């Protein structure tokens, strides 16, 4: 059930088991409230962009970057900072292991590492070396190195029996934080953003209609980065969509995979429905940042932000997805090809909100996705590509016989090469009706390089993007041919 504070109420949540009533602006970063107002300086100020993990905390048991969380969104939730890992003034088992096995030096990264490890152990999920690496991804360490950190966490997994109920107090794993008295935080300062929390989708639409200046926010992983140049906070009034549970969920209905706009990347990555219906979506979700980002970032936010580097955008183009929006004039659907109209611009009309993404499930359709960035993981795409096709076409009953194995209904979509995601019609025509193989792969690669006019920006050059686009397509076609 959604917990929503009255318009004039203070924000109430718990921090390390202590009840907190915060008389602060809802748009302030949770990081600033913890450090500046509550004196919990174990939560560090690092990059301010969600890339380093120094500010990581647990929010209702999930790892998040507190620099990207408006404090108004934690109303009714439980926050765990590194200080909450102690009990009666004694260090917890993870902290002891980090000290004994050399898992920390300067201490800047240690809080995030410890909380990431705590979240993994408390979840009851497997905790082998590969799982530990995945859990701490996105927590940067400049001096200790990851080997000692992993060894410390691994030592604790051997020493305790991890519960399987998903709770921090699960079998054998100590609960973090001890309940205490209510703490009043009163650090309201002028000029900061406010955050409005609607109670339902109709309420959100009504509020947006009444004040068009409201800026919708869901996970905040993009919006909250914008003011990172100063100590600041968002300058706009925020409309918190994160409390609208009706915009969450994953289901298959009427031959469509339907994902609520607030469905997080981590939910997509782990969803059995997604793995069964369209596994490429889970692959895309796994490429989005690290755990702390995937726990907060949403598919709807990726679509509405409309960055040409948005990871999901090429896949939605290649699969003929549609986007369901609600607004003052009711419900409508917009084809993915018409949704993105320019750099960070969409076809959303004033007062409209994206509520769901609908992807047709075409029998026999195959979809491949590739992304190239500065690093192999946790990187913004320099070039991304999704290719969809069918290669097993049955007889139509009209006497026409199609050769099985030839590609049909081909879609090739690219991200990060133009001001918005694009499809390449000439390249698709080269692949249509052809059998995948080295010669076809080379021809398609040459065609896509000639067809696109890549952007040239701070992230990469046009020359590089053109060459990489050709190589990605060539590899996808050759891999498909076996």
VMD Tcl script that draws the C-alpha trace (Angstrom):
set ca {
  {0.00 0.00 0.00}
  {1.35 3.44 -0.92}
  {2.28 5.58 2.06}
  {1.76 9.26 1.27}
  {2.36 12.14 3.65}
  {-0.28 14.87 3.95}
  {0.61 18.04 2.07}
  {1.66 19.85 5.26}
  {3.24 16.90 7.08}
  {6.88 16.36 7.81}
  {8.68 13.45 6.17}
  {8.72 10.39 8.42}
  {11.02 7.40 7.93}
  {13.58 5.40 9.89}
  {17.35 5.64 9.81}
  {19.26 2.72 11.29}
  {16.19 1.68 13.23}
  {15.46 5.13 14.67}
  {12.28 6.95 13.73}
  {12.96 10.26 12.00}
  {10.68 13.21 11.39}
  {12.33 15.54 8.91}
  {11.09 19.08 8.44}
  {13.08 19.50 5.23}
  {12.31 20.14 1.60}
  {11.26 16.93 -0.10}
  {13.46 17.65 -3.10}
  {16.68 17.67 -1.11}
  {19.08 14.82 -1.65}
  {18.89 12.08 0.95}
  {22.69 12.27 1.05}
  {22.60 15.87 2.33}
  {19.99 15.13 4.98}
  {22.05 12.20 6.29}
  {25.40 14.01 6.28}
  {24.58 17.64 6.98}
  {21.42 17.43 9.06}
  {21.88 14.15 10.91}
  {25.68 14.03 11.14}
  {25.90 10.55 9.61}
  {29.15 11.26 7.79}
  {29.88 7.63 7.01}
  {27.77 8.26 3.91}
  {30.30 9.96 1.66}
  {29.95 12.68 -0.96}
  {31.72 11.34 -4.02}
  {30.88 11.90 -7.67}
  {27.34 13.18 -7.13}
  {26.27 11.25 -10.23}
  {25.67 7.72 -8.97}
  {28.89 6.33 -10.43}
  {31.18 5.84 -7.42}
  {28.97 4.28 -4.72}
  {30.53 6.31 -1.89}
  {27.07 7.57 -0.87}
  {25.37 4.17 -1.02}
  {22.76 3.28 1.58}
  {20.04 0.64 1.79}
  {16.47 1.77 1.22}
  {14.02 -0.89 2.40}
  {16.86 -3.36 1.99}
  {17.84 -2.31 -1.55}
  {21.16 -0.68 -2.39}
  {20.70 2.87 -3.71}
  {22.88 5.94 -4.25}
  {21.64 8.52 -1.77}
  {22.89 11.39 -3.96}
  {20.14 10.46 -6.45}
  {17.23 10.07 -4.01}
  {14.98 13.03 -3.14}
  {14.39 12.70 0.58}
  {10.65 13.08 0.10}
  {10.61 9.72 -1.64}
  {11.76 7.87 1.49}
  {8.61 8.73 3.45}
  {7.46 5.56 5.21}
  {10.62 3.66 4.32}
  {13.68 2.38 6.17}
  {17.16 3.75 5.52}
  {20.29 1.89 6.58}
  {23.62 3.73 6.54}
  {27.01 2.26 7.39}
  {26.61 3.42 11.01}
  {23.70 0.99 11.31}
  {25.95 -2.03 10.76}
  {27.27 -1.74 14.32}
  {25.55 -3.26 17.33}
  {25.98 -1.94 20.87}
  {29.06 -0.03 19.74}
  {30.70 -3.14 18.30}
  {31.60 -3.59 14.66}
  {29.59 -6.04 12.63}
  {31.08 -9.17 11.01}
  {31.61 -7.49 7.65}
  {33.41 -4.53 9.21}
  {35.62 -6.89 11.22}
  {36.49 -8.86 8.09}
  {37.34 -5.69 6.13}
  {39.76 -4.65 8.88}
  {41.33 -8.05 9.44}
  {41.79 -8.90 5.75}
  {42.83 -5.46 4.48}
  {39.61 -4.63 2.69}
  {39.88 -0.91 3.38}
  {42.52 1.80 3.35}
  {41.38 5.41 2.96}
  {37.80 4.47 3.83}
  {36.13 6.50 1.09}
  {34.68 3.47 -0.68}
  {34.27 1.24 2.38}
  {30.73 2.32 3.41}
  {29.29 1.56 -0.02}
  {31.16 -1.73 -0.26}
  {29.97 -2.79 3.18}
  {26.34 -1.96 2.47}
  {26.43 -3.67 -0.94}
  {27.80 -6.78 0.73}
  {25.25 -6.57 3.53}
  {22.41 -6.36 1.00}
  {23.71 -9.45 -0.79}
  {24.14 -11.53 2.36}
  {20.80 -10.47 3.82}
  {18.96 -11.31 0.59}
  {19.63 -15.02 0.87}
  {20.71 -15.14 -2.79}
  {23.86 -17.05 -3.84}
  {27.04 -15.36 -2.65}
  {29.88 -16.88 -4.66}
  {32.76 -14.80 -5.98}
  {30.88 -13.93 -9.19}
  {27.84 -12.87 -7.14}
  {30.02 -10.74 -4.87}
  {31.59 -9.02 -7.87}
  {28.14 -8.28 -9.25}
  {26.91 -6.99 -5.88}
  {29.74 -4.49 -5.40}
  {29.86 -3.34 -9.02}
  {29.47 0.42 -9.16}
  {31.38 0.90 -5.90}
  {34.73 2.31 -6.99}
  {37.94 1.77 -5.03}
  {41.08 3.72 -5.91}
  {43.53 2.42 -3.32}
  {42.62 -0.93 -1.75}
  {41.79 -2.83 -4.91}
  {38.92 -5.26 -5.19}
  {40.73 -8.49 -4.39}
  {40.92 -7.84 -0.64}
  {37.37 -6.56 -0.56}
  {36.10 -9.72 -2.24}
  {38.18 -11.91 0.08}
  {36.69 -10.16 3.13}
  {33.12 -10.60 1.92}
  {33.80 -14.20 0.90}
  {35.17 -14.93 4.38}
  {31.95 -13.72 5.97}
  {29.79 -15.84 3.65}
  {31.64 -18.89 4.93}
  {31.33 -17.83 8.56}
  {27.57 -17.30 8.66}
  {24.43 -19.07 7.51}
  {22.59 -16.70 5.23}
  {18.80 -16.62 5.58}
  {16.61 -17.26 2.54}
  {13.68 -15.05 3.48}
  {15.12 -11.86 2.02}
  {15.15 -10.05 5.37}
  {18.12 -8.45 7.07}
  {17.25 -10.39 10.17}
  {17.05 -13.69 8.30}
  {18.36 -16.97 9.61}
  {21.89 -16.58 10.88}
  {22.44 -13.07 9.55}
  {22.35 -10.22 12.07}
  {19.71 -7.53 11.75}
  {21.16 -4.08 11.23}
  {20.13 -1.05 13.23}
  {18.54 -0.87 16.65}
  {15.22 0.86 17.22}
  {15.51 4.11 19.14}
  {13.63 7.32 19.85}
  {12.29 9.64 17.19}
  {14.83 12.14 15.86}
  {13.58 15.51 14.63}
  {15.55 16.99 11.73}
  {14.73 20.64 11.05}
  {17.03 22.08 8.43}
  {14.67 23.75 5.99}
  {16.43 26.29 3.78}
  {14.94 28.59 1.21}
  {15.18 28.30 -2.54}
  {15.18 24.53 -2.73}
  {12.81 22.33 -4.68}
  {9.63 20.90 -3.24}
  {8.31 17.43 -3.95}
  {4.62 16.65 -4.43}
  {3.43 13.09 -3.80}
  {0.17 12.15 -5.55}
  {-2.01 9.35 -4.20}
  {-2.99 7.85 -7.58}
  {-2.50 8.26 -11.32}
  {-5.63 10.45 -11.65}
  {-4.33 12.58 -8.77}
  {-0.93 12.89 -10.50}
  {-2.58 13.97 -13.75}
  {-4.74 16.48 -11.91}
  {-1.76 17.98 -10.12}
  {0.18 18.20 -13.38}
  {-2.75 19.91 -15.07}
  {-3.01 22.40 -12.21}
  {0.71 23.19 -12.27}
  {2.44 22.43 -15.60}
  {5.76 23.46 -14.04}
  {5.85 20.27 -12.01}
  {8.54 17.93 -13.27}
  {7.78 14.20 -12.94}
  {10.45 12.13 -11.17}
  {10.59 8.36 -10.76}
  {13.94 6.79 -9.87}
  {15.80 10.09 -10.18}
  {18.92 8.49 -11.66}
  {18.98 11.04 -14.48}
  {17.12 14.05 -13.09}
  {19.00 14.20 -9.78}
  {22.35 14.36 -11.59}
  {21.51 17.73 -13.15}
  {22.27 19.92 -10.10}
  {25.47 18.03 -9.26}
  {27.65 21.02 -10.17}
  {26.94 22.62 -6.79}
  {25.85 21.45 -3.37}
  {22.43 22.08 -4.84}
  {19.24 20.31 -5.39}
  {16.77 20.32 -8.27}
  {15.52 23.84 -8.92}
  {12.08 22.68 -10.03}
  {9.07 21.45 -8.17}
  {8.98 17.67 -8.47}
  {5.99 15.39 -9.00}
  {6.90 12.09 -7.36}
  {5.68 9.19 -9.47}
  {7.66 6.64 -7.49}
  {4.79 6.11 -5.06}
  {2.30 5.06 -7.78}
  {2.27 1.29 -7.57}
  {-0.29 1.13 -10.40}
  {2.53 2.03 -12.81}
  {4.57 -1.05 -11.85}
  {4.45 -4.63 -12.99}
  {5.31 -7.04 -15.78}
  {2.76 -9.20 -17.57}
  {1.98 -10.87 -20.88}
  {-1.45 -10.05 -22.25}
  {-2.99 -10.24 -25.73}
  {0.32 -11.33 -27.28}
  {2.11 -8.34 -25.78}
  {4.73 -8.00 -23.08}
  {3.51 -5.10 -20.95}
  {5.87 -3.32 -18.55}
  {4.67 -0.60 -16.19}
  {6.59 2.64 -16.61}
  {7.94 2.42 -13.04}
  {9.30 -1.11 -13.46}
  {12.95 -1.00 -12.43}
  {15.85 -2.40 -14.41}
  {16.62 -4.87 -11.63}
  {13.02 -6.13 -11.71}
  {13.33 -6.59 -15.47}
  {16.69 -8.32 -15.14}
  {15.32 -10.84 -12.66}
  {11.83 -11.34 -14.10}
  {10.97 -14.93 -15.15}
  {8.29 -13.45 -17.42}
  {10.87 -11.36 -19.27}
  {13.31 -14.25 -19.54}
  {10.59 -16.40 -21.03}
  {8.95 -13.87 -23.35}
  {11.76 -11.57 -24.51}
  {15.12 -12.41 -22.93}
  {16.93 -9.61 -24.75}
  {15.24 -7.18 -22.33}
  {16.95 -8.87 -19.39}
  {20.24 -8.56 -21.28}
  {19.65 -4.84 -21.79}
  {18.67 -4.39 -18.14}
  {21.88 -6.07 -16.99}
  {23.89 -3.53 -19.00}
  {22.32 -0.56 -17.22}
  {24.71 0.69 -14.57}
  {25.24 -1.31 -11.39}
  {22.87 -2.66 -8.75}
  {22.28 0.69 -7.04}
  {21.27 2.28 -10.36}
  {19.18 -0.69 -11.52}
  {17.27 -0.70 -8.23}
  {16.12 2.88 -8.87}
  {16.19 3.45 -12.63}
  {12.99 2.66 -14.53}
  {12.12 1.72 -18.10}
  {9.73 4.67 -18.26}
  {12.41 7.09 -17.14}
  {14.76 5.78 -19.83}
  {12.08 6.39 -22.46}
  {10.97 9.84 -21.31}
  {14.50 11.14 -20.73}
  {14.93 10.54 -24.48}
  {18.70 10.50 -24.42}
  {20.04 9.10 -27.71}
  {22.14 6.80 -25.51}
  {19.10 5.34 -23.74}
  {19.79 1.60 -23.55}
  {16.27 0.35 -24.16}
  {15.39 2.69 -27.04}
  {16.89 0.69 -29.97}
  {15.22 -2.51 -28.72}
  {11.83 -0.81 -28.57}
  {12.29 0.49 -32.12}
  {13.37 -2.91 -33.42}
  {10.42 -4.70 -31.81}
  {7.73 -2.23 -32.95}
  {6.88 -1.36 -29.35}
  {4.26 1.20 -28.42}
  {4.11 3.52 -25.44}
  {0.88 3.99 -23.51}
  {0.33 7.49 -22.16}
  {-2.45 9.05 -20.10}
  {-3.29 12.73 -20.00}
  {-6.01 15.35 -19.80}
  {-7.73 13.91 -22.86}
  {-7.55 10.27 -21.79}
  {-5.42 7.36 -22.95}
  {-3.51 6.96 -26.19}
  {-0.68 4.85 -27.54}
  {2.30 6.16 -29.48}
  {4.46 3.94 -31.71}
  {8.08 3.88 -30.60}
  {9.12 5.21 -34.00}
  {7.06 8.35 -33.39}
  {7.73 8.79 -29.68}
  {11.24 10.29 -29.84}
  {11.15 13.47 -31.87}
  {14.63 14.91 -31.26}
  {17.40 15.29 -28.71}
  {15.72 14.69 -25.34}
  {12.35 15.45 -26.89}
  {9.28 13.21 -27.05}
  {5.78 13.26 -28.48}
  {4.27 13.59 -25.00}
  {1.72 16.41 -24.95}
  {1.52 18.83 -21.99}
  {0.03 17.08 -18.98}
  {0.65 13.55 -20.27}
  {2.49 10.80 -18.40}
  {3.93 7.56 -19.73}
  {2.27 4.68 -17.91}
  {3.35 1.51 -19.76}
  {5.52 0.07 -22.52}
  {3.92 -2.55 -24.79}
  {6.03 -4.89 -26.90}
  {4.39 -7.26 -29.44}
  {5.46 -10.87 -29.02}
  {5.86 -12.08 -32.60}
  {6.21 -15.88 -32.91}
  {9.64 -16.80 -34.25}
  {11.09 -13.30 -33.88}
  {14.73 -13.15 -32.78}
  {16.25 -10.03 -31.27}
  {19.92 -9.26 -30.65}
  {21.38 -6.28 -28.79}
  {24.93 -4.94 -28.64}
  {26.32 -1.94 -26.80}
  {29.80 -0.42 -27.01}
  {31.06 2.01 -24.37}
  {34.27 3.20 -22.79}
  {34.27 0.09 -20.60}
  {32.77 -3.36 -20.97}
  {30.27 -2.60 -18.22}
  {28.73 0.33 -16.31}
  {29.21 2.63 -19.29}
  {27.06 4.97 -21.36}
  {26.80 3.73 -24.93}
  {28.96 5.22 -27.66}
  {27.00 3.03 -30.08}
  {24.16 0.61 -29.39}
  {22.23 -1.56 -31.81}
  {19.24 -3.87 -31.79}
  {18.47 -6.22 -34.68}
  {15.19 -8.14 -34.98}
  {14.17 -10.67 -37.61}
  {12.32 -13.91 -38.31}
  {14.13 -16.75 -39.99}
  {11.50 -19.51 -39.91}
  {8.59 -18.55 -42.08}
  {5.89 -21.17 -42.71}
  {3.77 -21.54 -45.85}
  {0.96 -19.03 -46.07}
  {-1.56 -21.38 -47.62}
  {-1.59 -19.43 -50.89}
  {0.97 -21.65 -52.57}
  {3.95 -19.46 -51.73}
  {6.92 -21.37 -50.32}
  {9.50 -19.50 -48.25}
  {12.98 -20.85 -47.74}
  {13.54 -21.42 -44.05}
  {16.59 -19.70 -42.67}
  {16.27 -16.54 -44.76}
  {15.77 -13.35 -42.75}
  {12.34 -11.72 -42.96}
  {10.69 -8.72 -41.32}
  {14.13 -7.28 -40.51}
  {14.50 -4.32 -38.14}
  {17.84 -2.61 -37.43}
  {17.82 0.21 -34.85}
  {20.72 2.24 -33.47}
  {21.28 4.45 -30.45}
  {23.94 7.12 -29.77}
  {24.62 7.77 -33.46}
  {22.03 10.53 -33.96}
  {20.10 13.02 -31.86}
  {17.50 10.30 -31.29}
  {17.34 6.52 -31.84}
  {16.94 5.63 -35.50}
  {16.19 2.77 -37.85}
  {18.20 2.22 -41.04}
  {15.91 1.28 -43.91}
  {18.56 0.67 -46.57}
  {20.47 -1.64 -44.29}
  {17.30 -3.55 -43.43}
  {16.64 -4.00 -47.16}
  {20.08 -5.57 -47.63}
  {19.26 -8.20 -45.00}
  {15.62 -8.81 -45.98}
  {15.13 -12.21 -47.58}
  {18.81 -13.15 -47.32}
  {20.56 -16.03 -45.60}
  {22.94 -14.86 -42.90}
  {26.59 -15.42 -43.71}
  {29.95 -13.63 -44.02}
  {29.21 -12.04 -47.41}
  {25.81 -10.72 -46.32}
  {27.34 -9.53 -43.04}
  {30.03 -7.56 -44.91}
  {27.48 -6.02 -47.28}
  {25.17 -5.02 -44.43}
  {28.08 -3.53 -42.47}
  {29.18 -1.42 -45.44}
  {25.61 -0.28 -45.99}
  {25.00 0.84 -42.43}
  {28.30 2.74 -42.38}
  {27.24 4.59 -45.52}
  {23.67 5.14 -44.37}
  {24.24 6.78 -40.98}
  {25.54 10.28 -40.28}
  {26.84 9.90 -36.72}
  {26.98 12.69 -34.19}
  {30.36 13.98 -33.05}
  {30.43 14.88 -29.36}
  {32.38 14.71 -26.13}
  {31.68 10.99 -25.75}
  {32.97 9.87 -29.14}
  {33.72 10.86 -32.73}
  {31.61 10.38 -35.82}
  {34.40 8.36 -37.45}
  {34.54 5.95 -34.53}
  {30.77 5.58 -34.32}
  {30.49 4.80 -38.04}
  {33.17 2.12 -37.88}
  {31.77 0.56 -34.71}
  {28.23 0.46 -36.08}
  {29.46 -1.57 -39.06}
  {31.42 -3.94 -36.88}
  {28.55 -4.51 -34.47}
  {26.15 -5.39 -37.28}
  {28.69 -7.62 -38.98}
  {29.21 -9.53 -35.72}
  {25.47 -9.91 -35.07}
  {24.88 -11.34 -38.55}
  {27.87 -13.68 -38.41}
  {26.91 -14.91 -34.93}
  {23.37 -15.56 -36.15}
  {24.81 -17.67 -38.98}
  {26.71 -19.75 -36.47}
}
mol new
graphics top color blue
foreach p $ca { graphics top sphere $p radius 0.5 }
foreach p [lrange $ca 0 end-1] q [lrange $ca 1 end] { graphics top cylinder $p $q radius 0.2 }
display resetview
